[in-house]
């Protein structure tokens, strides 16, 4: 009887620790061979980002959305104390690129804003941000992130000009073009 009770208690402890400490996301991510950042798979980071986004939306002292966070990032204020990937680097790019296609809009917006904060973004990062311009839900996040990339995002100019000509977020398009391609912006009288 005691052995059965002990086995049950150990099982409850192991299962609860797996659920509480995100071990199940780590195991799932490794089994799916997902990209890793700091040795942890994308599923783990997605769970952390979801928790972070939920805490931001439910905490009245932190009640601004990704757009507001992006605006703050625009002037050099990034992330927060609990931001899972507060200082994105090229090491985090594989996980961020993997998560950019997630079904959760909050995850996609988080990813786009963080891709724009990477110093010396690679071509794949710029391509992901350009791809984000095609989705009405992530368009503004992508514009702001491309602006943060500066001249390194020059291949985004045609897509931004298309948005500008379509009348979408004209001021943000102008601002992005001035940061990415100042000569092109001057030619257009911005």
C-alpha positions in Angstrom: 0.0 0.0 0.0 2.8 2.4 0.9 4.6 1.5 -2.3 1.5 2.3 -4.4 1.1 5.6 -2.6 4.8 6.5 -3.1 4.5 5.6 -6.8 1.4 7.7 -7.2 3.1 10.7 -5.4 6.2 10.5 -7.6 4.0 10.3 -10.7 2.0 13.4 -9.7 5.2 15.2 -8.9 6.9 14.4 -12.2 3.8 15.2 -14.3 3.1 18.4 -12.5 6.8 19.5 -12.8 6.7 18.7 -16.5 3.6 20.9 -17.0 4.7 23.7 -14.7 8.2 24.1 -15.9 7.5 23.9 -19.7 9.3 20.6 -20.0 6.6 19.2 -22.2 7.2 22.0 -24.7 10.9 21.3 -24.7 10.3 17.6 -25.3 7.7 18.2 -28.1 10.1 20.7 -29.8 13.0 18.3 -29.7 10.8 15.5 -31.1 9.7 17.7 -33.9 13.3 18.8 -34.5 12.4 22.5 -34.3 14.9 25.3 -34.6 16.5 26.2 -31.3 17.6 29.3 -29.5 19.7 29.0 -26.4 19.4 25.3 -26.7 15.6 25.4 -26.4 13.2 24.6 -29.3 10.6 26.9 -30.9 7.7 25.3 -29.0 9.3 26.4 -25.7 9.7 29.9 -27.0 6.2 30.0 -28.3 4.8 29.1 -24.9 7.0 31.8 -23.3 5.8 34.4 -25.8 2.2 33.4 -25.3 2.6 33.8 -21.5 4.3 37.1 -22.0 1.7 38.5 -24.3 -1.1 37.3 -22.0 0.5 39.0 -19.0 0.8 42.2 -21.0 -2.8 42.1 -22.0 -4.1 41.2 -18.5 -1.8 43.5 -16.4 -3.4 46.9 -16.2 0.0 48.5 -15.6 1.3 46.9 -18.8 -1.8 47.4 -21.0 -0.3 48.2 -24.4 -0.3 45.9 -27.3 2.4 44.9 -29.8 1.9 48.0 -31.8 2.6 50.2 -28.8 5.7 48.1 -28.1 6.7 48.5 -31.6 6.3 52.3 -31.4 8.5 52.3 -28.3 11.1 50.1 -30.1 11.0 52.7 -32.8 12.6 55.2 -30.4 15.0 52.6 -28.9 13.0 51.2 -26.0 12.7 47.4 -26.4 11.0 44.6 -24.6 10.5 44.4 -20.9 11.8 42.5 -17.9 9.8 39.4 -18.8 10.2 39.6 -22.5 11.3 36.1 -23.5 13.6 37.3 -26.3 14.2 40.9 -25.1 17.4 41.4 -27.1 17.0 39.4 -30.3 20.3 38.4 -32.0 21.1 36.4 -35.1 21.1 33.4 -32.9 17.4 33.8 -32.3 16.5 34.3 -36.0 15.9 30.6 -36.8 13.3 30.4 -34.0 11.7 33.7 -34.9 11.5 32.7 -38.6 9.9 29.4 -37.6 7.3 31.2 -35.4 6.4 33.9 -38.0 4.0 31.5 -39.6 2.2 30.6 -36.4 -1.6 30.8 -36.4 -1.7 33.1 -33.4 -1.6 36.8 -34.6 0.0 37.9 -31.3 2.9 35.5 -31.9 3.4 36.7 -35.5 3.3 40.4 -34.4 5.8 39.7 -31.6 8.1 37.9 -34.1 8.0 40.7 -36.7 8.7 43.4 -34.1 11.7 41.4 -32.8 13.0 40.6 -36.3 13.3 44.4 -36.9 15.4 44.8 -33.8 18.2 42.5 -34.9 21.5 44.2 -35.7 22.7 43.4 -39.2 19.7 41.3 -40.3 20.3 38.6 -42.8 18.5 38.3 -46.2 16.1 35.7 -44.8 15.0 38.1 -42.0 14.4 40.9 -44.5 12.4 38.5 -46.7 10.2 37.5 -43.8 9.5 41.2 -43.0 8.6 41.8 -46.6 6.3 38.8 -46.6 4.6 40.4 -43.5 3.7 43.4 -45.6 1.3 41.1 -47.6 -0.9 40.4 -44.5 -3.2 43.2 -43.4 -2.9 42.1 -39.8 0.9 42.4 -39.7 1.5 45.1 -42.3 2.2 47.9 -39.9 4.4 45.7 -37.7 6.5 44.8 -40.8 6.7 48.4 -41.9 8.1 49.5 -38.5 10.5 46.6 -38.3 11.8 47.2 -41.8 12.3 50.9 -40.9 14.4 49.7 -37.9 16.6 47.7 -40.3 17.5 50.8 -42.2 19.4 50.6 -45.5 19.9 46.9 -45.1 16.2 46.5 -46.0 16.7 48.2 -49.4 15.1 45.2 -51.2 11.8 46.1 -49.5 11.5 49.5 -51.3 9.3 48.2 -54.2 6.9 46.6 -51.7 6.8 49.7 -49.6 6.2 51.9 -52.6 3.3 49.6 -53.7 1.7 50.1 -50.3 2.3 53.8 -50.5 0.7 54.0 -53.9 -2.2 52.0 -52.7 -2.7 54.6 -49.9 -1.9 52.2 -47.1 -0.4 53.9 -44.0 1.1 56.6 -46.1 3.0 58.3 -43.2 4.5 55.0 -42.1 5.5 54.2 -45.6 7.2 57.6 -45.9 9.0 57.1 -42.6 10.2 53.6 -43.6 11.4 54.8 -47.0 13.3 57.7 -45.4 15.1 55.3 -43.1 15.7 52.6 -45.8 16.3 54.5 -49.0 16.7 58.3 -48.3 17.6 59.0 -51.9 14.4 57.4 -53.1 12.4 59.3 -50.5 14.0 62.6 -51.6 13.1 61.8 -55.2 9.5 61.4 -54.2 9.6 64.6 -52.2 9.2 63.0 -48.7 
